[in-house]
Amino acid sequence: MKDLSIIIPHCNEYPQAYFTVCNLRCELERSGIDWEIATIANRCSKNDRSYERFQTLSEQKNSPFLALEYNDSQSHWCAKNVGVQNTTGRILFFIDSHCIVTKNALVNMYNYYVEHEEELHGTLHAPLLYMNERSGAELEYKLVANITDDVQGVHGNIKNTPHNLGYVFTRVRNNECHRVSCMSTCGMMISRDLLVNQLGMWPWSLSAYGGGENFINFTLAVMGYHMHVFSRENSIHHYAEKRGYPWNYDGWIKNRIIAAYMNGGEEWARVFALNSRGKRAVLEQMLNETVESCQEQRKTYIEPNLKMTPQEWVQREVAEGRSKETYW
């Protein structure tokens, strides 16, 4: 078993994906950590050279690199699952292929996570630094929530009561490691036990757009775990992504229905689904597909370990000053 497995899905982002791997290799080679890097080609085009380059790295003697493919569907989250299944690290770090870690950031995160794993009781994230923003603002996700008990209007397609959990970017608040309501998964550290044995990994029905952050953040939250952002000097530089996923509104909505079902059950998912924009018949079908595909994972991993409802979690975050209820 390795100490640390780094999981990097990629899709049509050559040569940036290769730069990301080279950056991580330079950070880790003299760290004393027993590490491996798994890259997962997620239905790349024939013109993308990333998988070919990563195969060359993996064929070297005693190589710590694994070049993998996921072609069943275009899903950032399922590609991550493939990486998890084919690695052995006790600690997992997920980074997007268009991101670069600042000097010593990954080693600092790993050492901090190992030392404080029990008290962290959840995930640790690196703050994002968007290089294409003139401000160079370091950012974290902030919870925005509208959760009420009023279900009036769910029988139609009018979004009268938008029961919702989501996130927006806000500035990093201080230099210390601190708790947050939700974070991006493109710089996330988590134990294999927590992701695999407690959550059952990402739902395999998640598609390309959104939903993965919702699932990991909100489901861990109602199971009593916490999200933490690391100190700002340990940032991730985020460059413009070039994956070129075709926008699919239905896929985006279904991913959010999946997250709602996982952390709140069928009743919460129904309220969310039927208050989303779209044809009622399509929304009903998405809901039914979600329950059918995800009920075993929720029943096995999540439902037995729930500590609170989504409403109770949001109320706690508001009361403790980490969030504010916002009506979209």
VOPA-717944 format. One record per residue: residue in three letters; x, y, z of N, C-alpha, C in turn. Coordinates in steps of 0.1 Angstrom, whole numbers, plus 2048, in hexadecimal, padded with zeros to 3 digits. Layout:
BEGIN
residuo, n_xx, n_yy, n_zz, ca_xx, ca_yy, ca_zz, c_xx, c_yy, c_zz
ala, X, Y, Z, X, Y, Z, X, Y, Z
...
This chain:
BEGIN
residuo, n_xx, n_yy, n_zz, ca_xx, ca_yy, ca_zz, c_xx, c_yy, c_zz
met, 808, 7F4, 800, 800, 800, 800, 809, 80D, 800
lys, 805, 816, 7F7, 80C, 823, 7F7, 808, 82C, 802
asp, 810, 836, 805, 80C, 841, 80E, 801, 84A, 808
leu, 804, 84E, 7FB, 7FC, 858, 7F5, 7F9, 855, 7E6
ser, 7ED, 855, 7E2, 7E9, 853, 7D4, 7E3, 860, 7CF
ile, 7E8, 865, 7C4, 7E3, 871, 7BD, 7DB, 86D, 7B1
ile, 7CF, 872, 7B1, 7C5, 86E, 7A6, 7C3, 87A, 79D
ile, 7C5, 878, 790, 7C4, 884, 786, 7BC, 87F, 77A
pro, 7AF, 882, 77A, 7A8, 880, 76D, 7AC, 88B, 763
his, 7AB, 887, 756, 7AF, 891, 74C, 7A7, 88E, 740
cys, 7A4, 899, 738, 79C, 898, 72C, 7A0, 8A4, 723
asn, 7A8, 8A1, 719, 7AB, 8AA, 70E, 7B2, 8B7, 714
glu, 7BB, 8B5, 71D, 7C3, 8C0, 723, 7D2, 8BE, 722
tyr, 7D6, 8B8, 717, 7E4, 8B7, 714, 7E9, 8C5, 70E
pro, 7F4, 8CA, 712, 7FF, 8C4, 71B, 7FD, 8C8, 72A
gln, 7F2, 8CF, 72D, 7F1, 8D4, 73B, 7F1, 8C8, 745
ala, 7EA, 8BD, 741, 7E9, 8B2, 74A, 7F7, 8AC, 74D
tyr, 800, 8AC, 743, 80D, 8A7, 744, 815, 8B0, 74E
phe, 813, 8BD, 74C, 81A, 8C7, 755, 816, 8C5, 763
thr, 809, 8C2, 765, 804, 8BF, 773, 80B, 8B3, 779
val, 80D, 8A9, 772, 814, 89D, 777, 822, 8A0, 77A
cys, 829, 8A7, 771, 837, 8AA, 773, 839, 8B3, 77F
asn, 82F, 8BC, 781, 830, 8C5, 78D, 82F, 8BC, 79A
leu, 825, 8B3, 79A, 824, 8AA, 7A6, 830, 8A1, 7A8
arg, 835, 89C, 79E, 841, 894, 79F, 84D, 89B, 7A5
cys, 84F, 8A8, 7A1, 85A, 8B0, 7A7, 857, 8B2, 7B6
glu, 84A, 8B4, 7BA, 847, 8B6, 7C8, 849, 8AA, 7D0
leu, 848, 89E, 7CB, 847, 892, 7D3, 854, 88A, 7D3
glu, 85D, 88C, 7C9, 868, 882, 7C7, 872, 882, 7D3
arg, 873, 88D, 7DA, 87C, 88E, 7E6, 874, 890, 7F3
ser, 868, 88C, 7F3, 85F, 88F, 7FE, 860, 884, 809
gly, 865, 878, 805, 865, 86D, 80F, 857, 866, 810
ile, 84E, 86A, 808, 840, 864, 808, 840, 859, 7FD
asp, 83A, 84E, 800, 839, 843, 7F6, 82C, 846, 7EE
trp, 82E, 84B, 7E2, 823, 851, 7DA, 821, 84A, 7CD
glu, 815, 84C, 7C7, 812, 848, 7BA, 809, 852, 7B3
ile, 809, 853, 7A6, 800, 85C, 79F, 7F9, 854, 795
ala, 7EB, 855, 795, 7E3, 84E, 78B, 7DC, 859, 783
thr, 7DE, 858, 776, 7D7, 861, 76C, 7CD, 859, 765
ile, 7C1, 85F, 764, 7B6, 857, 75E, 7B0, 85F, 752
ala, 7B2, 85A, 746, 7AD, 860, 73A, 79E, 85E, 739
asn, 797, 869, 739, 788, 869, 73A, 782, 86C, 72C
arg, 782, 862, 723, 77D, 863, 716, 783, 86F, 70E
cys, 790, 86F, 70E, 798, 879, 707, 796, 877, 6F8
ser, 798, 882, 6F0, 797, 882, 6E2, 7A4, 87B, 6DC
lys, 7A3, 876, 6D0, 7AF, 870, 6CA, 7BB, 879, 6C8
asn, 7B9, 886, 6C8, 7C3, 88F, 6C7, 7CB, 892, 6D4
asp, 7C5, 88F, 6DF, 7CB, 891, 6EC, 7D6, 887, 6EE
arg, 7E2, 88C, 6F2, 7EE, 884, 6F4, 7F1, 880, 702
ser, 7E8, 884, 70C, 7EB, 882, 71A, 7ED, 873, 71D
tyr, 7E4, 86B, 719, 7E4, 85D, 71D, 7F1, 856, 718
glu, 7F4, 85A, 70C, 801, 854, 706, 80D, 858, 70E
arg, 80E, 864, 712, 819, 869, 71A, 819, 862, 728
phe, 80D, 861, 72E, 80D, 85A, 73B, 810, 84B, 73A
gln, 80C, 845, 72F, 810, 837, 72D, 81F, 835, 72D
thr, 826, 83F, 727, 835, 83E, 726, 83A, 83F, 734
leu, 835, 848, 73D, 83A, 849, 74A, 837, 83D, 752
ser, 82B, 836, 750, 828, 82B, 758, 830, 81E, 754
glu, 836, 81E, 749, 83E, 813, 744, 84C, 813, 749
gln, 851, 81E, 750, 85E, 81E, 755, 85F, 814, 761
lys, 86C, 810, 763, 86E, 806, 76E, 86B, 80C, 77B
asn, 863, 804, 783, 85F, 808, 791, 857, 816, 790
ser, 850, 818, 786, 849, 824, 784, 83E, 826, 78F
pro, 83D, 833, 794, 832, 836, 79D, 825, 83B, 796
phe, 826, 83A, 789, 81B, 840, 781, 812, 835, 77B
leu, 805, 837, 77B, 7FB, 82E, 775, 7F3, 836, 76B
ala, 7F3, 831, 75E, 7EB, 837, 754, 7DF, 82F, 751
leu, 7D3, 835, 755, 7C6, 82E, 754, 7BD, 835, 74B
glu, 7B2, 82E, 747, 7A8, 833, 73E, 79A, 831, 744
tyr, 791, 83A, 742, 783, 837, 745, 77B, 83C, 739
asn, 774, 833, 732, 76D, 836, 726, 75E, 832, 726
asp, 759, 82E, 731, 74B, 82A, 732, 742, 836, 72F
ser, 745, 842, 735, 73E, 84E, 733, 747, 85A, 736
gln, 743, 866, 733, 74B, 871, 736, 748, 876, 744
ser, 74F, 872, 74E, 74C, 875, 75C, 759, 877, 763
his, 75B, 883, 768, 767, 887, 770, 768, 87F, 77C
trp, 75C, 87C, 782, 75B, 875, 78F, 75D, 866, 78D
cys, 758, 860, 783, 75A, 852, 781, 769, 84F, 77D
ala, 76F, 858, 776, 77D, 857, 773, 785, 857, 780
lys, 781, 860, 78A, 788, 860, 797, 786, 852, 79E
asn, 77A, 84C, 79D, 778, 83F, 7A3, 781, 835, 79D
val, 784, 835, 790, 78D, 82C, 78A, 79B, 82E, 790
gly, 79F, 83A, 792, 7AC, 83D, 798, 7AD, 837, 7A6
val, 7A2, 839, 7AE, 7A2, 833, 7BB, 7A3, 824, 7BB
gln, 79C, 81E, 7B2, 79B, 80F, 7B2, 7A9, 809, 7AE
asn, 7B1, 810, 7A7, 7BD, 80B, 7A2, 7CA, 810, 7A9
thr, 7C8, 817, 7B4, 7D3, 81B, 7BD, 7D2, 815, 7CA
thr, 7DC, 817, 7D3, 7DC, 811, 7E0, 7DF, 81B, 7EB
gly, 7E1, 828, 7E9, 7E5, 831, 7F3, 7DA, 832, 7FE
arg, 7DF, 833, 80B, 7D6, 835, 816, 7D0, 843, 816
ile, 7D8, 84C, 811, 7D3, 85A, 80F, 7D1, 85D, 800
leu, 7C6, 863, 7FC, 7C4, 867, 7EE, 7C4, 876, 7EC
phe, 7CA, 87A, 7E1, 7C9, 888, 7DE, 7C4, 889, 7D0
phe, 7BA, 891, 7CE, 7B4, 893, 7C1, 7B7, 8A1, 7BC
ile, 7BC, 8A2, 7AF, 7BF, 8AF, 7A9, 7BB, 8AF, 79B
asp, 7B6, 8BA, 796, 7B2, 8BA, 788, 7BE, 8BC, 77F
ser, 7BD, 8B8, 773, 7C9, 8B8, 76A, 7CD, 8C6, 765
his, 7C5, 8D0, 768, 7C9, 8DE, 765, 7CD, 8E6, 771
cys, 7D2, 8DF, 77B, 7D6, 8E5, 787, 7E5, 8E2, 78B
ile, 7EC, 8EC, 791, 7F9, 8EA, 795, 7FA, 8EE, 7A4
val, 801, 8E5, 7AC, 802, 8E9, 7BA, 80E, 8F2, 7BC
thr, 80D, 8FB, 7C6, 818, 904, 7CA, 823, 8FB, 7D1
lys, 82F, 901, 7D1, 83A, 8F9, 7D7, 837, 8F4, 7E5
asn, 83A, 8E7, 7E7, 838, 8E0, 7F4, 82A, 8DF, 7F8
ala, 820, 8E4, 7F1, 812, 8E4, 7F5, 80D, 8D5, 7F8
leu, 810, 8CC, 7EE, 80B, 8BF, 7F0, 811, 8B8, 7FC
val, 81E, 8B9, 7FD, 825, 8B3, 808, 821, 8B8, 815
asn, 81F, 8C5, 816, 81A, 8CC, 822, 80C, 8C7, 826
met, 803, 8C5, 81B, 7F6, 8C0, 81E, 7F6, 8B2, 823
tyr, 7FE, 8AA, 81C, 7FE, 89C, 820, 803, 89B, 82F
asn, 80E, 8A1, 832, 813, 8A1, 840, 809, 8A6, 84A
tyr, 802, 8B1, 847, 7F8, 8B6, 850, 7EC, 8AC, 851
tyr, 7E8, 8A7, 846, 7DC, 89D, 847, 7E0, 891, 84F
val, 7EB, 88B, 84D, 7EF, 880, 855, 7F0, 883, 864
glu, 7F6, 88E, 867, 7F8, 892, 875, 7EB, 895, 87C
his, 7E1, 89B, 874, 7D5, 8A0, 87A, 7C8, 899, 875
glu, 7CA, 88D, 870, 7BF, 886, 869, 7B3, 884, 872
glu, 7B6, 880, 87F, 7AB, 87D, 888, 7A3, 88A, 88B
glu, 7A9, 895, 88E, 7A2, 8A1, 891, 79C, 8A8, 885
leu, 7A2, 8A6, 87A, 79C, 8AC, 86D, 78F, 8A5, 86B
his, 78E, 898, 86C, 782, 890, 86B, 77B, 893, 85E
gly, 782, 892, 853, 77C, 895, 846, 786, 898, 83B
thr, 784, 8A2, 833, 78C, 8A5, 828, 795, 8B2, 82A
leu, 7A0, 8B3, 823, 7A8, 8BE, 823, 7AA, 8C3, 814
his, 7A8, 8D0, 812, 7A9, 8D5, 804, 7B3, 8E1, 803
ala, 7B9, 8E2, 7F8, 7C2, 8ED, 7F5, 7B9, 8F8, 7EF
pro, 7BC, 905, 7F3, 7B5, 910, 7ED, 7B9, 912, 7DF
leu, 7B0, 917, 7D7, 7B2, 919, 7C8, 7B7, 927, 7C5
leu, 7C1, 928, 7BD, 7C5, 935, 7B8, 7C4, 935, 7A9
tyr, 7BA, 93D, 7A4, 7B7, 93E, 796, 7C1, 947, 78F
met, 7CA, 941, 787, 7D5, 949, 780, 7CF, 952, 775
asn, 7C3, 94F, 770, 7BE, 957, 766, 7B6, 963, 76B
glu, 7B6, 965, 779, 7AF, 970, 77F, 7BA, 97B, 782
arg, 7B8, 987, 77F, 7C2, 991, 781, 7C4, 993, 790
ser, 7B9, 991, 798, 7BA, 993, 7A6, 7C3, 989, 7AD
gly, 7C4, 97D, 7A7, 7CC, 972, 7AD, 7C5, 96D, 7BA
ala, 7B8, 96F, 7BB, 7B1, 96C, 7C8, 7B2, 95D, 7CB
glu, 7B5, 95A, 7D8, 7B4, 94C, 7DC, 7A6, 94A, 7E0
leu, 7A0, 93F, 7DC, 792, 93D, 7DD, 78F, 930, 7E4
glu, 783, 92F, 7EA, 77D, 923, 7EF, 76E, 923, 7EC
tyr, 768, 918, 7ED, 75A, 917, 7EB, 752, 91B, 7F7
lys, 747, 922, 7F5, 73F, 926, 800, 731, 920, 7FE
leu, 72B, 91B, 808, 71E, 915, 808, 713, 920, 805
val, 70A, 91D, 7FC, 6FE, 925, 7FA, 6F3, 91B, 7FB
ala, 6E9, 91E, 803, 6DF, 914, 806, 6D1, 91A, 807
asn, 6C7, 913, 802, 6B9, 916, 804, 6B2, 909, 807
ile, 6B0, 906, 813, 6AA, 8FA, 817, 69F, 8FE, 821
thr, 692, 8FB, 81D, 687, 8FD, 825, 67E, 8F1, 826
asp, 674, 8F1, 82E, 66B, 8E6, 82F, 65E, 8E9, 826
asp, 65E, 8F4, 81F, 653, 8F7, 817, 654, 8F0, 809
val, 64B, 8E7, 806, 64C, 8DF, 7FA, 641, 8E4, 7F0
gln, 63B, 8EF, 7F2, 630, 8F4, 7E9, 636, 8F7, 7DC
gly, 630, 8F2, 7D2, 634, 8F4, 7C4, 63C, 8E9, 7BE
val, 63E, 8DE, 7C5, 647, 8D3, 7BF, 63F, 8CB, 7B5
his, 632, 8CD, 7B4, 62A, 8C5, 7AA, 62B, 8CA, 79C
gly, 632, 8D6, 79A, 633, 8DC, 78D, 642, 8DE, 789
asn, 644, 8E5, 77E, 651, 8E8, 779, 656, 8F6, 77D
ile, 64E, 8FD, 784, 652, 90B, 789, 65B, 90A, 795
lys, 666, 910, 794, 66F, 90F, 7A0, 66B, 919, 7AB
asn, 661, 916, 7B2, 65B, 91E, 7BC, 664, 91D, 7C9
thr, 668, 911, 7CC, 66F, 90F, 7D9, 67C, 907, 7D6
pro, 686, 90F, 7D2, 692, 908, 7CD, 69B, 903, 7D9
his, 697, 8F7, 7DE, 69F, 8F0, 7E8, 6AD, 8ED, 7E2
asn, 6B7, 8F3, 7E8, 6C4, 8F2, 7E1, 6D0, 8F2, 7EA
leu, 6DA, 8EB, 7E6, 6E7, 8EC, 7ED, 6F1, 8EE, 7E2
gly, 6F9, 8F8, 7E3, 703, 8FB, 7D9, 70F, 903, 7DE
tyr, 717, 908, 7D6, 723, 90F, 7DA, 727, 91A, 7D0
val, 72E, 924, 7D5, 733, 92F, 7CD, 742, 931, 7D2
phe, 74A, 938, 7CB, 757, 93B, 7CF, 757, 947, 7D8
thr, 760, 947, 7E2, 762, 952, 7EB, 771, 952, 7EE
arg, 776, 95D, 7F3, 784, 95E, 7F7, 788, 955, 803
val, 794, 950, 803, 799, 949, 80F, 799, 952, 81A
arg, 795, 94E, 826, 792, 957, 831, 79F, 95A, 83A
asn, 7A8, 950, 83B, 7B3, 952, 844, 7BF, 949, 840
asn, 7CA, 94A, 847, 7D6, 942, 844, 7D6, 934, 84A
glu, 7CC, 931, 853, 7CD, 924, 85A, 7C4, 91A, 853
cys, 7C6, 90E, 857, 7BD, 903, 852, 7B0, 905, 85A
his, 7A5, 906, 852, 799, 909, 859, 78D, 901, 852
arg, 782, 900, 85A, 777, 8F8, 854, 76F, 901, 84B
val, 769, 8FB, 841, 761, 902, 837, 755, 8F9, 835
ser, 74B, 8FF, 82E, 73E, 8F7, 82B, 740, 8EE, 820
cys, 747, 8F1, 816, 749, 8E9, 80A, 755, 8EE, 802
met, 75B, 8E5, 7FB, 767, 8E8, 7F3, 768, 8E1, 7E6
ser, 770, 8E6, 7DD, 772, 8DF, 7D0, 77A, 8D2, 7D2
thr, 778, 8C9, 7C9, 77F, 8BC, 7CA, 78C, 8BC, 7C2
cys, 790, 8C7, 7BC, 79C, 8C7, 7B3, 7A9, 8C9, 7BB
gly, 7A8, 8C9, 7C8, 7B4, 8C9, 7D0, 7B0, 8C3, 7DE
met, 7AA, 8B7, 7DD, 7A5, 8B1, 7EA, 7AD, 8A5, 7EE
met, 7AF, 8A5, 7FB, 7B6, 89A, 802, 7AC, 893, 80B
ile, 7AC, 885, 80A, 7A2, 87E, 812, 7A8, 870, 814
ser, 7A5, 869, 81F, 7AA, 85C, 821, 7A2, 852, 818
arg, 7A9, 847, 814, 7A2, 83D, 80C, 796, 837, 814
asp, 798, 835, 821, 78E, 82F, 829, 781, 838, 829
leu, 783, 845, 82A, 777, 84E, 82A, 770, 84E, 81D
leu, 778, 84F, 812, 771, 84F, 805, 76B, 842, 800
val, 773, 837, 803, 76E, 82A, 7FD, 765, 823, 807
asn, 769, 822, 814, 762, 819, 81D, 756, 821, 824
gln, 757, 82E, 825, 74C, 836, 82B, 742, 83B, 821
leu, 747, 840, 815, 73F, 846, 80B, 73B, 83C, 7FF
gly, 744, 832, 7FD, 742, 82A, 7F1, 747, 830, 7E4
met, 750, 83A, 7E5, 755, 842, 7D9, 74A, 84B, 7D3
trp, 74D, 851, 7C8, 744, 85A, 7C1, 739, 851, 7BB
pro, 72D, 855, 7BB, 722, 84D, 7B4, 726, 84B, 7A5
trp, 725, 83F, 7A0, 729, 83C, 792, 720, 842, 788
ser, 714, 847, 78C, 70B, 84D, 783, 70D, 85C, 781
leu, 717, 862, 788, 71B, 870, 785, 721, 872, 777
ser, 71C, 87C, 770, 722, 87F, 763, 72C, 88B, 764
ala, 72E, 892, 759, 739, 89B, 758, 738, 8A7, 761
tyr, 72C, 8AE, 761, 72B, 8BB, 767, 725, 8BB, 775
gly, 72D, 8C1, 77E, 728, 8C3, 78C, 723, 8B7, 793
gly, 720, 8B9, 7A0, 71B, 8AD, 7A7, 725, 8A6, 7B0
gly, 731, 8A5, 7AB, 73B, 89E, 7B3, 73F, 8A5, 7BF
glu, 740, 8B3, 7BF, 743, 8BB, 7CB, 737, 8BA, 7D4
asn, 72B, 8BB, 7CE, 71F, 8BA, 7D7, 71E, 8AD, 7DE
phe, 721, 8A2, 7D7, 720, 895, 7DE, 72A, 894, 7E9
ile, 737, 897, 7E6, 741, 895, 7F0, 740, 89E, 7FC
asn, 73D, 8AB, 7F9, 73C, 8B4, 804, 72F, 8B3, 80D
phe, 724, 8B2, 806, 717, 8B2, 80E, 714, 8A5, 814
thr, 719, 89A, 80D, 716, 88D, 813, 720, 88A, 81F
leu, 72C, 88E, 81E, 735, 88D, 82A, 730, 896, 835
ala, 72A, 8A2, 832, 725, 8AB, 83C, 71A, 8A4, 845
val, 710, 89E, 83E, 705, 899, 845, 709, 88B, 84C
met, 715, 886, 849, 71A, 87B, 850, 723, 87F, 85B
gly, 724, 88C, 85D, 72C, 891, 869, 73A, 894, 866
tyr, 73F, 893, 85A, 74D, 896, 857, 74E, 8A5, 854
his, 75B, 8AA, 852, 75E, 8B8, 850, 766, 8BA, 844
met, 765, 8C6, 83E, 76E, 8CB, 833, 777, 8D6, 839
his, 783, 8D5, 835, 78D, 8DF, 83A, 795, 8E5, 82E
val, 798, 8F2, 82E, 7A1, 8F7, 824, 7AE, 8FA, 82A
phe, 7B9, 8F7, 823, 7C7, 8F8, 829, 7CB, 907, 827
ser, 7D7, 90A, 82D, 7DC, 918, 82D, 7DF, 91D, 81F
arg, 7DE, 92A, 81D, 7DE, 930, 810, 7EB, 92F, 809
glu, 7F6, 92D, 810, 803, 92C, 809, 804, 91E, 802
asn, 7FB, 915, 805, 7FB, 908, 7FF, 7EF, 907, 7F5
ser, 7F0, 910, 7EB, 7E5, 911, 7E1, 7E7, 908, 7D5
ile, 7DC, 907, 7CD, 7DD, 901, 7C0, 7DA, 90C, 7B6
his, 7E3, 90C, 7AC, 7E2, 915, 7A1, 7D8, 90F, 797
his, 7CD, 915, 793, 7C3, 90F, 78B, 7C4, 917, 77D
tyr, 7C7, 910, 773, 7C8, 915, 765, 7BB, 912, 75E
ala, 7B8, 919, 753, 7AC, 917, 74C, 7AB, 909, 747
glu, 7A0, 903, 74A, 79E, 8F5, 745, 79A, 8F5, 737
lys, 79D, 8EA, 730, 79A, 8E9, 722, 794, 8DB, 71E
arg, 78D, 8D6, 728, 787, 8C8, 726, 77D, 8C8, 71B
gly, 775, 8D3, 719, 76C, 8D4, 70F, 760, 8CB, 710
tyr, 75C, 8C8, 71C, 750, 8C0, 71E, 744, 8C7, 718
pro, 73C, 8C0, 710, 72F, 8C7, 70B, 726, 8C9, 716
trp, 721, 8D5, 717, 718, 8D9, 722, 70B, 8D1, 721
asn, 707, 8CB, 72C, 6FB, 8C3, 72D, 6F3, 8C6, 739
tyr, 6E9, 8CE, 738, 6E1, 8D3, 743, 6DB, 8C7, 74B
asp, 6D5, 8BD, 743, 6CF, 8B2, 74A, 6D9, 8AA, 752
gly, 6E5, 8A9, 74D, 6F0, 8A1, 755, 6F3, 8A9, 761
trp, 6F4, 8B6, 760, 6F7, 8BE, 76C, 6ED, 8BD, 777
ile, 6E0, 8BE, 773, 6D5, 8BD, 77C, 6D5, 8AF, 782
lys, 6D7, 8A5, 77A, 6D6, 897, 780, 6E1, 895, 78A
asn, 6ED, 89A, 787, 6F8, 899, 791, 6F4, 89F, 79E
arg, 6ED, 8AA, 79E, 6E9, 8B1, 7AA, 6DE, 8A9, 7B1
ile, 6D5, 8A3, 7A9, 6CB, 89A, 7AF, 6D2, 88E, 7B6
ile, 6DC, 889, 7B0, 6E4, 87E, 7B6, 6E9, 882, 7C4
ala, 6F0, 88E, 7C4, 6F5, 893, 7D1, 6EA, 895, 7DB
ala, 6DF, 89B, 7D7, 6D4, 89D, 7E0, 6CF, 890, 7E5
tyr, 6CE, 886, 7DD, 6C9, 879, 7E2, 6D2, 873, 7EC
met, 6DF, 874, 7E9, 6E9, 86D, 7F1, 6E9, 874, 7FF
asn, 6E8, 881, 800, 6E9, 887, 80D, 6DC, 88A, 814
gly, 6D1, 889, 80C, 6C4, 88C, 813, 6B9, 882, 810
gly, 6BC, 878, 808, 6B2, 86D, 806, 6A8, 871, 7FA
glu, 69F, 868, 7F8, 696, 86A, 7EC, 68D, 876, 7ED
glu, 688, 879, 7F9, 67F, 884, 7FB, 686, 891, 7F8
trp, 692, 893, 7FD, 69A, 89F, 7FA, 69D, 8A0, 7EB
ala, 6A1, 894, 7E5, 6A4, 894, 7D7, 698, 898, 7CE
arg, 68C, 893, 7D2, 680, 896, 7CB, 67D, 8A5, 7CB
val, 67E, 8AB, 7D7, 67B, 8B9, 7D8, 685, 8C1, 7CF
phe, 692, 8BD, 7D0, 69C, 8C4, 7C8, 699, 8C2, 7B9
ala, 696, 8B6, 7B5, 694, 8B3, 7A6, 688, 8BA, 7A1
leu, 67D, 8BA, 7A8, 671, 8BF, 7A2, 670, 8CF, 7A3
asn, 67A, 8D5, 7AA, 67B, 8E3, 7AA, 686, 8E8, 7A1
ser, 68C, 8DF, 799, 696, 8E3, 790, 68F, 8E7, 783
arg, 696, 8EF, 77B, 690, 8F3, 76E, 691, 8E7, 764
gly, 686, 8E4, 75D, 686, 8D9, 754, 678, 8D3, 753
lys, 676, 8CA, 74A, 66A, 8C3, 748, 668, 8B9, 754
arg, 65C, 8B8, 759, 659, 8B0, 764, 65C, 8A1, 762
ala, 658, 89C, 756, 65A, 88E, 752, 669, 88B, 752
val, 671, 894, 74D, 680, 892, 74D, 686, 892, 75B
leu, 681, 89C, 763, 686, 89C, 771, 682, 890, 779
glu, 676, 88B, 777, 671, 87F, 77E, 67A, 873, 77A
gln, 67D, 872, 76D, 686, 867, 768, 694, 868, 76E
met, 699, 874, 76F, 6A6, 876, 775, 6A6, 871, 784
leu, 69B, 875, 78B, 69A, 871, 799, 699, 862, 79A
asn, 691, 85C, 792, 68F, 84D, 793, 69C, 846, 78F
glu, 6A3, 84B, 785, 6B0, 845, 782, 6BA, 846, 78D
thr, 6BA, 852, 794, 6C3, 854, 79F, 6C0, 84A, 7AB
val, 6B4, 849, 7AE, 6B0, 840, 7B9, 6B4, 832, 7B6
glu, 6B2, 82E, 7A9, 6B5, 820, 7A5, 6C4, 81D, 7A5
ser, 6CC, 827, 7A0, 6DA, 825, 79F, 6E2, 827, 7AC
cys, 6DC, 82F, 7B5, 6E4, 834, 7C1, 6DF, 82E, 7CE
gln, 6D3, 827, 7CE, 6CD, 823, 7DB, 6D6, 819, 7E2
glu, 6DD, 810, 7DB, 6E5, 806, 7E2, 6F1, 80D, 7E9
gln, 6F8, 817, 7E2, 703, 81E, 7E8, 6FE, 826, 7F4
arg, 6F3, 82D, 7F3, 6EE, 834, 7FE, 6EA, 82B, 80A
lys, 6E3, 820, 807, 6DF, 817, 812, 6EB, 810, 818
thr, 6F5, 80D, 811, 700, 806, 816, 70A, 80F, 81E
tyr, 70D, 81A, 818, 718, 822, 81E, 713, 82F, 826
ile, 709, 835, 820, 706, 843, 825, 6FB, 843, 830
glu, 6EF, 83D, 82C, 6E4, 83D, 835, 6E7, 838, 843
pro, 6EE, 82D, 845, 6F1, 829, 853, 6F9, 832, 85B
asn, 700, 83C, 855, 70A, 844, 85C, 706, 853, 85C
leu, 6F9, 856, 858, 6F5, 864, 858, 6F4, 869, 866
lys, 6F9, 876, 868, 6F9, 87C, 875, 6EE, 887, 876
met, 6EA, 88D, 86A, 6E1, 898, 86A, 6DB, 899, 85C
thr, 6D1, 8A1, 85B, 6CB, 8A4, 84E, 6D2, 8B0, 847
pro, 6D0, 8B2, 83A, 6D6, 8BD, 834, 6D2, 8CA, 83A
gln, 6C5, 8CB, 83E, 6C0, 8D7, 845, 6C8, 8DA, 852
glu, 6CA, 8D0, 85A, 6D1, 8D1, 867, 6E0, 8D5, 865
trp, 6E6, 8CF, 85A, 6F4, 8D3, 857, 6F5, 8E2, 853
val, 6EC, 8E6, 84A, 6EC, 8F4, 846, 6EA, 8FD, 852
gln, 6E1, 8FA, 85B, 6DE, 902, 867, 6EB, 903, 870
arg, 6F2, 8F8, 871, 6FE, 8F8, 879, 709, 901, 873
glu, 70B, 900, 865, 715, 908, 85F, 711, 917, 860
val, 705, 91A, 85F, 701, 928, 861, 703, 92D, 86F
ala, 6FF, 924, 879, 701, 928, 887, 710, 929, 88B
glu, 719, 922, 884, 727, 922, 888, 72E, 92C, 87F
gly, 727, 933, 876, 72D, 93E, 86F, 735, 93A, 862
arg, 733, 92E, 85D, 73A, 92A, 851, 732, 92C, 845
ser, 725, 92F, 846, 71D, 931, 83B, 711, 93A, 83D
lys, 70A, 93D, 833, 6FE, 945, 834, 6F4, 940, 82B
glu, 6E7, 93E, 830, 6DD, 93A, 827, 6DA, 944, 81C
thr, 6DA, 940, 810, 6D8, 949, 805, 6CD, 943, 7FC
tyr, 6C4, 94C, 7F8, 6B9, 948, 7F0, 6BD, 94B, 7E1
trp, 6BD, 941, 7D9, 6C2, 944, 7CB, 6B6, 949, 7C3
